[in-house]
Amino acid sequence: MENYRAKIDELDREIMKLVEKRFEICNEIGIYKMNNNIETEDKKRESDIFEKISDYQYSENITRIFEKILQESKKIQEDLK
């Protein structure tokens, strides 16, 4: 069991680093959007992301996670305004 947990811990660290990088880029995008008077929400972009998720085995689970990631990404951008 400890071996499995160690593997999960390593994956969790990687996921957290990647999400942090994603949010940093979202912040940069938010600044760009604010400076160029562009709406925060981009339904086409979101649709494209969810379409790619459908290719994965656990697509329903991943979709729920990405819904939250996108929600937080938009919040980061909205908080800049």
Backbone torsions as a table, in degrees:
resi	resn	phi	psi	omega
1	MET	NA	-40.4	-179.4
2	GLU	-60.7	-36.1	178.7
3	ASN	-63.0	-43.3	177.7
4	TYR	-63.4	-43.7	-179.2
5	ARG	-65.2	-36.7	177.8
6	ALA	-64.1	-40.9	177.5
7	LYS	-63.3	-44.1	178.5
8	ILE	-63.0	-42.9	179.1
9	ASP	-59.2	-43.0	179.1
10	GLU	-65.2	-44.4	177.3
11	LEU	-62.4	-41.5	178.2
12	ASP	-59.8	-42.4	178.2
13	ARG	-61.4	-43.6	178.7
14	GLU	-62.9	-45.5	179.5
15	ILE	-60.3	-45.5	-178.6
16	MET	-63.4	-40.5	177.4
17	LYS	-63.2	-42.5	-179.8
18	LEU	-67.1	-40.8	178.5
19	VAL	-65.4	-40.4	177.5
20	GLU	-60.9	-44.3	176.9
21	LYS	-61.9	-40.5	179.4
22	ARG	-61.4	-44.6	-179.9
23	PHE	-65.8	-35.0	176.3
24	GLU	-61.9	-42.6	178.3
25	ILE	-68.1	-38.8	176.5
26	CYS	-59.6	-37.9	177.1
27	ASN	-63.2	-44.9	177.8
28	GLU	-61.7	-42.1	178.1
29	ILE	-63.3	-41.2	178.9
30	GLY	-60.0	-40.8	177.2
31	ILE	-63.8	-44.3	178.3
32	TYR	-60.3	-47.6	-179.5
33	LYS	-61.5	-41.6	-179.8
34	MET	-63.6	-44.3	-178.6
35	ASN	-69.7	-21.2	-177.3
36	ASN	-113.8	13.7	176.7
37	ASN	53.0	49.4	179.5
38	ILE	-109.2	137.3	178.8
39	GLU	-59.2	146.5	178.7
40	THR	-65.9	-48.3	-174.1
41	GLU	-83.0	134.3	177.7
42	ASP	-130.3	93.4	-175.8
43	LYS	-59.5	-35.9	179.4
44	LYS	-63.7	-45.1	179.1
45	ARG	-61.3	-44.8	179.1
46	GLU	-62.2	-42.5	178.3
47	SER	-60.3	-41.8	178.1
48	ASP	-61.6	-41.2	179.7
49	ILE	-63.5	-47.7	-178.0
50	PHE	-67.7	-30.2	176.9
51	GLU	-64.0	-40.6	178.8
52	LYS	-65.6	-33.8	-178.5
53	ILE	-63.8	-30.5	-176.6
54	SER	-61.2	-15.5	179.3
55	ASP	-78.5	-11.5	-174.3
56	TYR	-95.1	152.0	-176.9
57	GLN	-58.5	-43.4	-177.4
58	TYR	-102.3	45.6	-171.9
59	SER	-58.9	-37.9	179.7
60	GLU	-64.3	-42.9	179.2
61	ASN	-67.0	-44.2	-179.8
62	ILE	-64.3	-38.2	178.2
63	THR	-58.6	-45.5	-180.0
64	ARG	-63.0	-37.9	178.0
65	ILE	-66.6	-44.5	-178.6
66	PHE	-69.5	-29.3	173.9
67	GLU	-58.5	-43.1	179.3
68	LYS	-70.2	-41.3	178.8
69	ILE	-60.6	-44.6	179.6
70	LEU	-66.2	-38.7	177.5
71	GLN	-59.7	-46.4	-179.5
72	GLU	-69.3	-35.0	177.4
73	SER	-62.6	-44.2	178.2
74	LYS	-65.9	-35.8	178.4
75	LYS	-64.2	-41.3	177.1
76	ILE	-57.8	-44.7	-179.1
77	GLN	-69.7	-40.8	-179.7
78	GLU	-65.5	-35.4	-178.9
79	ASP	-66.0	-16.8	178.4
80	LEU	-75.0	-23.2	-175.1
81	LYS	-77.7	NA	NA
